[in-house]
Amino acid sequence: MLLCVCIGLIAMQLTEHFYWLSSNGLGLLTLAILVGIGLGNLKFFTPVVKDFSPGIQFAKQRILRIGIVLYGFRLTFQDIGDVGILGAMIDLAVFLSTFGLAIFLGVRYFKLDKDIAILIGAGSAICGAAAILATEPVVRAENEKVTVAISTVVIFGTISIFAYPAIYNLGQIYFANIEFPLQFGVYIGSTVHEVAQVLAAAKSVGSDVADTAVITKMMRVMMLGPFLIGLSIYLSNSYEKILDSQSTNNVSKYARLRTLKSGTPWFAFLFLLVIAFNSANLFSVEWVQYVILIDNFLLAAAMAALGLTTQFSAMKNAGMKPLFLASILFLWLVFGGGAINLAATALSKMQFVI
């Protein structure tokens, strides 16, 4: 545990004192896992990781769940009202289309492991590394699969930081009828992977764009809770069908109940409860900021644990297919997400005129 804590603190210090890291897409969670991977793959350090395995596993599992629950203090239900129904519908359409495309292409065409397709889809459709980390306990994916999924988010999310300001300049030329910068902020928030990447890309355009983009992104992050619950129900039903197909002599009712319960993401329910609690404004802004600081530390420690148990050889075995899938999803977010934003805006104006 102390090892994971130290790595987490190192990552926090790096992001605090070297702002250019986060501004170029290397946020706290990304740095924590990179430092963990670097140490975990050193030959002389491998025995240390094995000796500390119980504490590392505790950080990767228990502490991670606590971190996801406290992540809800970043969100409030009032955020929906700030952006409006239009922003919420755009977020929902982008989320459903992106995740559906990830599963369809990943499993059917790229023949990827279903867990990897789900993780890449969650990271691309919702909120990057945080969504992948939250999805991992539900699908029970191996460390290497999680790391591969996170790496795709880092790569294409970083590209987004530089791509979206260029798209903004082109958009003002070819889509002069669009209300810039407000609607472009919704576009960034509904299509860019990470919260930090959204902020970096939007700030390059303007502060007013950044405000709208972050609020839109926060609404997208709020979909994480319902997504985890829905995914858990789907996977639990799949497990139940598998168990039903087996002989009752081999699988007891107790074993079946234990299997189904283990797939229930109780932390997802607590995540939504924390959002509701935070929406009531029962605590001061300063207190909430302290909680967010603690949450950043917990998530960094969990990411460090994930990095320590990830080996380069296993990542290499995953091949190029996950990267191909992530690249298609990135293009969909840029162009398909843009089309969704344009169509939704046009429809809202038509209804307003009517």
C-alpha positions in Angstrom: 0.0 0.0 0.0 2.8 2.4 0.9 4.4 1.8 -2.5 1.2 2.7 -4.3 0.8 5.7 -2.1 4.3 7.0 -2.9 3.8 6.5 -6.7 0.4 8.4 -6.4 2.1 11.2 -4.6 4.8 11.4 -7.2 2.2 11.7 -10.0 0.3 14.4 -8.0 3.5 16.4 -7.6 4.4 16.1 -11.3 1.0 17.4 -12.4 1.0 20.2 -9.8 4.5 21.5 -10.6 4.6 20.8 -14.4 1.4 22.2 -15.8 2.5 21.4 -19.4 2.0 17.7 -18.7 -1.7 18.0 -18.1 -2.1 20.6 -20.8 -0.7 18.0 -23.2 -3.0 15.2 -22.2 -0.8 13.6 -19.5 -3.1 14.0 -16.5 -2.8 12.6 -13.0 -4.3 9.1 -13.7 -2.2 8.7 -16.8 1.1 9.7 -15.1 0.3 7.4 -12.1 -0.1 4.4 -14.3 3.0 5.3 -16.4 5.2 5.5 -13.4 3.7 2.2 -12.1 4.4 0.5 -15.4 7.9 1.8 -15.5 8.7 0.5 -12.0 6.8 -2.8 -12.5 8.8 -3.7 -15.6 12.2 -3.2 -14.1 13.8 -6.6 -13.6 15.3 -5.9 -10.2 11.9 -4.5 -9.0 9.8 -7.5 -10.0 10.4 -9.4 -6.8 9.3 -6.4 -4.8 6.0 -6.2 -6.7 5.5 -9.9 -6.0 6.2 -9.5 -2.3 3.9 -6.6 -2.0 1.1 -8.2 -4.1 -1.6 -8.3 -1.3 -1.4 -4.5 -0.7 -1.2 -3.8 -4.5 -4.3 -5.9 -5.1 -6.1 -4.1 -2.3 -5.3 -0.7 -3.9 -6.4 -1.9 -7.3 -9.7 -3.2 -6.1 -11.0 -1.7 -2.8 -9.4 1.7 -3.0 -10.4 2.0 -6.7 -14.1 1.5 -5.8 -13.8 4.2 -3.0 -12.2 6.5 -5.5 -15.0 6.0 -8.0 -17.7 6.7 -5.4 -16.0 9.9 -4.3 -15.7 10.9 -7.9 -19.4 11.8 -7.6 -18.4 15.0 -5.7 -17.3 16.5 -9.0 -20.9 16.4 -10.3 -24.3 17.7 -9.5 -27.7 17.2 -11.1 -27.9 21.0 -11.5 -25.3 20.6 -14.3 -28.0 19.3 -16.5 -30.0 22.5 -16.2 -26.9 24.6 -17.0 -26.5 23.1 -20.5 -30.1 22.2 -21.1 -32.0 19.3 -22.5 -30.3 19.7 -25.9 -26.9 19.1 -24.4 -28.1 16.1 -22.5 -29.7 14.6 -25.6 -26.5 15.1 -27.6 -24.4 13.5 -24.8 -26.8 10.5 -24.7 -26.7 10.1 -28.5 -22.9 10.3 -28.7 -22.6 7.9 -25.7 -24.9 5.2 -27.1 -23.6 5.4 -30.7 -20.0 5.2 -29.6 -20.3 2.4 -27.2 -22.6 0.4 -29.6 -20.0 0.9 -32.4 -17.2 -0.3 -30.1 -19.0 -3.5 -29.3 -20.2 -4.1 -32.9 -16.8 -3.5 -34.6 -14.6 -4.8 -31.8 -16.2 -8.2 -31.3 -17.7 -8.9 -34.8 -15.0 -7.5 -37.2 -11.8 -7.2 -35.2 -12.5 -10.4 -33.2 -11.3 -8.7 -30.1 -11.8 -10.1 -26.6 -15.2 -8.8 -25.4 -13.7 -7.3 -22.3 -11.3 -5.1 -24.3 -14.1 -4.0 -26.6 -16.2 -3.0 -23.6 -13.3 -1.2 -21.9 -12.3 0.8 -25.0 -15.9 1.6 -25.7 -16.5 2.8 -22.2 -13.4 5.0 -22.2 -14.2 6.5 -25.6 -17.9 7.0 -24.9 -17.9 8.3 -21.3 -14.9 9.7 -19.6 -11.6 8.0 -20.5 -9.4 6.3 -17.9 -11.9 6.9 -15.1 -14.6 5.1 -17.0 -12.3 2.2 -17.9 -11.2 1.9 -14.2 -14.8 1.9 -13.1 -15.8 -0.7 -15.7 -13.0 -3.1 -14.8 -14.5 -4.5 -11.6 -17.8 -5.2 -13.5 -16.2 -7.1 -16.4 -13.3 -8.5 -14.2 -10.8 -7.8 -16.9 -7.1 -8.6 -16.6 -4.6 -5.8 -15.9 -3.1 -5.9 -19.4 -6.5 -5.4 -21.0 -7.2 -2.4 -18.8 -3.8 -0.9 -19.6 -4.3 -1.4 -23.4 -7.7 0.4 -23.2 -6.3 3.3 -21.2 -3.4 3.7 -23.6 -5.8 4.1 -26.5 -7.7 6.9 -24.6 -4.4 8.7 -23.9 -3.2 8.5 -27.5 -6.4 9.8 -29.2 -7.4 12.1 -26.4 -4.0 13.8 -26.7 -4.6 14.1 -30.5 -7.9 15.8 -29.7 -6.2 18.6 -27.7 -4.6 19.8 -30.9 -7.3 18.8 -33.4 -10.3 20.6 -32.0 -8.8 24.1 -32.0 -8.1 23.5 -35.8 -11.6 22.2 -36.2 -13.0 25.4 -34.5 -11.2 27.6 -37.0 -12.4 25.6 -40.0 -15.9 25.5 -38.5 -16.1 29.3 -38.4 -15.4 29.3 -42.1 -17.7 26.5 -43.3 -20.4 26.7 -40.6 -20.8 30.4 -40.1 -24.5 29.9 -39.2 -23.6 28.0 -36.0 -23.6 30.0 -32.8 -19.9 30.0 -31.8 -18.5 29.5 -29.3 -21.4 28.1 -27.1 -22.3 25.2 -29.4 -18.7 24.3 -30.1 -18.2 23.9 -26.3 -21.1 21.4 -26.3 -19.3 19.6 -29.2 -16.0 19.4 -27.4 -17.6 18.2 -24.1 -19.7 15.6 -25.8 -16.9 14.0 -27.9 -13.5 14.4 -26.3 -12.4 11.4 -24.1 -11.0 12.8 -20.8 -12.1 15.7 -18.6 -8.6 17.1 -18.6 -8.4 16.7 -22.4 -11.7 18.6 -22.7 -10.4 21.4 -20.6 -7.1 21.6 -22.5 -8.8 21.6 -26.0 -11.5 24.1 -25.0 -9.1 26.5 -23.3 -7.2 26.7 -26.5 -10.3 28.2 -28.1 -11.5 30.4 -25.3 -12.7 30.5 -21.7 -16.3 30.7 -22.6 -16.0 27.6 -24.7 -14.2 25.9 -21.8 -17.0 26.6 -19.4 -19.7 25.1 -21.6 -17.4 22.2 -22.6 -16.7 21.1 -19.0 -20.3 21.3 -18.0 -21.3 19.2 -21.0 -18.5 16.7 -20.2 -19.7 16.5 -16.6 -23.2 15.5 -17.8 -21.5 12.8 -19.9 -19.6 11.6 -16.9 -22.9 11.3 -15.0 -23.9 8.5 -17.4 -21.2 6.3 -15.9 -23.4 5.2 -13.0 -26.4 4.1 -15.1 -24.0 2.5 -17.6 -22.3 0.4 -14.9 -25.6 -0.7 -13.5 -27.0 -1.6 -17.0 -23.8 -3.5 -17.9 -23.9 -5.4 -14.6 -27.5 -6.5 -15.2 -26.5 -7.6 -18.8 -23.5 -9.6 -17.6 -25.3 -11.1 -14.7 -28.0 -12.4 -17.0 -25.3 -13.8 -19.2 -23.7 -15.6 -16.2 -27.1 -16.9 -15.2 -27.7 -18.4 -18.6 -24.4 -20.1 -18.5 -25.1 -21.5 -15.0 -28.6 -22.6 -16.1 -27.0 -24.6 -18.9 -24.8 -26.5 -16.5 -25.9 -29.5 -14.4 -27.5 -28.6 -11.0 -25.3 -31.3 -9.5 -22.2 -29.2 -10.4 -23.5 -25.8 -9.5 -25.3 -25.1 -6.3 -27.8 -22.4 -5.7 -25.4 -20.8 -3.3 -22.7 -20.7 -5.9 -25.1 -19.2 -8.4 -26.2 -16.4 -6.0 -22.5 -15.7 -5.1 -21.6 -15.4 -8.8 -24.5 -13.0 -9.5 -23.8 -10.9 -6.4 -20.2 -10.5 -7.3 -21.1 -8.9 -10.6 -23.3 -6.2 -9.0 -21.5 -2.9 -8.9 -22.7 -1.6 -5.5 -20.1 1.3 -5.9 -22.1 2.5 -8.9 -25.2 3.0 -6.8 -23.1 4.8 -4.2 -21.6 6.9 -7.0 -25.1 8.1 -8.0 -26.0 8.6 -4.3 -23.0 10.9 -3.8 -24.0 12.9 -6.9 -27.5 13.4 -5.4 -25.9 14.3 -2.0 -23.5 16.8 -3.6 -26.4 18.3 -5.6 -28.1 19.3 -2.2 -25.2 21.7 -1.5 -25.0 20.6 2.1 -21.2 21.2 2.3 -19.1 24.2 1.5 -17.1 24.5 -1.7 -13.9 24.3 0.3 -14.9 21.0 1.9 -15.9 19.5 -1.4 -12.5 20.6 -2.9 -10.8 18.7 0.0 -12.8 15.6 -0.8 -11.9 15.9 -4.5 -8.2 16.2 -3.5 -8.5 13.0 -1.5 -10.3 11.3 -4.4 -7.5 12.3 -6.8 -5.0 10.7 -4.4 -7.0 7.5 -4.1 -7.5 7.1 -7.8 -3.8 7.8 -8.4 -2.8 5.1 -5.9 -5.2 2.7 -7.7 -3.7 3.5 -11.1 -0.2 3.0 -9.7 -1.3 -0.5 -8.5 -2.6 -1.2 -12.0 0.6 -0.1 -13.6 2.8 -2.1 -11.2 1.0 -5.3 -12.2 1.1 -4.7 -15.9 3.8 -6.2 -18.1 5.0 -5.0 -21.5 5.0 -8.5 -22.9 1.3 -9.0 -22.2 0.5 -5.5 -23.7 2.5 -6.5 -26.8 0.5 -9.7 -27.2 -2.7 -7.6 -27.6 -1.5 -6.5 -31.0 -2.7 -3.6 -33.1 -6.4 -4.4 -33.3 -7.3 -2.4 -30.1 -5.5 0.6 -31.6 -7.4 0.2 -34.9 -10.7 0.1 -33.0 -9.9 3.1 -30.9 -8.9 5.1 -34.0 -12.3 4.3 -35.7 -14.1 5.4 -32.5 -12.0 8.6 -32.4 -13.0 9.4 -36.0 -16.6 8.7 -35.1 -16.5 11.0 -32.2 -15.0 13.8 -34.3 -17.2 13.4 -37.4 -20.1 11.4 -36.2 -20.3 13.4 -33.0 -20.1 16.6 -35.0 -23.0 15.4 -37.2 -25.1 14.6 -34.1 -24.4 18.1 -32.7 -25.3 19.7 -36.0 -28.5 17.6 -36.5 -29.6 18.2 -32.9 -29.0 21.9 -33.1 -30.9 22.2 -36.4 -33.9 20.2 -35.0 -34.0 22.4 -31.9 -34.1 25.5 -34.0 -36.9 24.1 -36.2 -39.0 23.3 -33.1 -38.3 26.8 -31.7 -39.5 28.4 -34.9 -42.6 26.2 -35.0 
